[in-house]
Amino acid sequence: MKYRTLFLSDIHLGTPGCQAELLLDFLNSHDADSYYLVGDIIDAWRIQRKGFLWPQAHNDVVQAILAKAHDGADIYLIPGNHDEFLRSYLGTHFGGIEVVQTADFIAADNKRYLVTHGDQFDSVVVNAKWLAHLGDRAYDFMLWLNTRINRLRHLWGGQYWSLSKWAKHQVKQAVNFISEYENVLTAEARRGGYDGVICGHIHSAALRDIGEISYVNTGDWVESCTAVAAQEDGQLVLIDWTRSARRAHHRSRRARRKDKQSEKDRQLENV
């Protein structure tokens, strides 16, 4: 698939929860003229706390992104709270990737969007960083537990399921936080005269209008494996890659069953 622009955020390279293989599959299946990496691409918090964790698949993701830049794509990296060390390099180019604080994106239909990671609008991150780090440890534990749950589901033939994503939609405080975050971000876009805002940070993909402002959250590559694409007509679409991967998995299984049945039929004909 070829798009005008792709938006990705919250990849969290350097953590066990990063779905690097799925992201590689996505990058190999999609192309764009420009890319916006909307924060938390590298998880420096986890790397500093647990020591350097960098599997080959994570390195392959970096190489795939650099290859896109080498092939002529414009790539902008907006640091988040987990890779905030990159904010010391604003205006710098790394292998064709430009580091910027925020960005203005103008879609093909001339709608103007504020592109920001969004952590600067999170009161916990801004005013109580220690609490954000504590929450990050709890999140790590949930991802650790989620990995083991999915191993069991795989043995039973089940598909990937996100415990943390499920919990966010069950806990009232989490639902309220997400709603407030969305309202704050759209209010900021409104003050800046934008038509919409494209953000990440809270690992909750969304694409909807809040009042007259378009709220777009790219999601993440830990829980939901989602991205946002800008099409040639200006329309923004949300891509759920786990759902696409499940559909491809089911198509592959159906094809294998069909091939096996055809082979059985041929064997019966030869009897």
Residue, then its C-alpha position, 0 to 999 in steps of 0.5 A: m500500500k502507498y500513502r501520502t503520509l504515515f504516522l507512527s508512535d509509541i514503538h518503545l524499542g528496547t522493551p520486551g513489549c515492543q511488537a517489532e516483528l509486526l512493525l517490520d511486517f507493516l513497514n514492508s507492506h506500506d510505503a509513503d512519501s513522508y513519515y512522522l514518528v510521533g514520540d516514544i520511538i525508543d524507550a530510554w526509561r526502560i533501557q536505563r532502568k533494566g540495562f541495554l535490551w536491543p534484540q535484532a528485530h529492534n535493530d531491523v526496525v531502525q534499519a527499515i526506517l533509515a532505508k525509507a529515508h535513504d529512498g527519499a522519504d521525508i521523516y520527522l521524529i518528534p520526541g516523547n517522554h520516553d525518548e526525551f533525550l532527543r529533545s537536546y537534538l532539535g533541528t538535527h538530522f540523523g540519517g535523513i531523519e529530522v528531529v523536531q519539537t512539534a510539526d504542522f501537517i497540511a493534508a491534501d484537502n488543506k486541513r491543518y493538523l498539530v502533530t505532537h507526542g502529547d506528554q506535555f499535556d499529561s499532568v502526571v508526566v509534567n507535575a509528578k514525574w516520579l509517579a509516571h515512572l512508578g506507573d511505567r513499572a506497573y505497566d511493565f508488569m502488566l505487559w510481562l503478564n500479558t506475554r504469558i497469557n498470550r503464550l497460553r492462548h497461542l497453545w489453544g490456537g487463540q490470537y493475540w490479546s492485550l490485557s493492558k488495552w482491555a484494562k484501560h476500557q474497564v477501569k473508570q479512572a483510565v477511561n476518564f483520563i483518556s477522555e480528559y487527555e483528548n479534550v485538552l489536546t483538542a482545546e490546544a489545537r483549537r487555540g492554535g487555529y488548527d483543524g485537528v491534532i495528531c498525537g500519541h502517548i496514551h496508547s489508545a488509538a482513535l480517529r474522531d471529531i470532538g466538536e469541530i476539531s479532529y482528534v487523531n491518536t496513532g495508538d502504539w506498537v506495544e498493545s494495539c499495533t496501529a498507525v494513521a495514514a493520510q490518503e491522497d484525498g486528504q482523508l486520514v484512516l486508522i490502520d489496525w495491523t493486528r486485525s490485518a494480520r489476523r485476516a491474513h492468518h485466517r486466509s492462509r489457514r483457509a488456503r492451506r486447508k483448501d490445498k490439503q482437501s484438493e490433495k486428498d481429492r486427487q489421491l481419491e481420484n487415483v485410487 
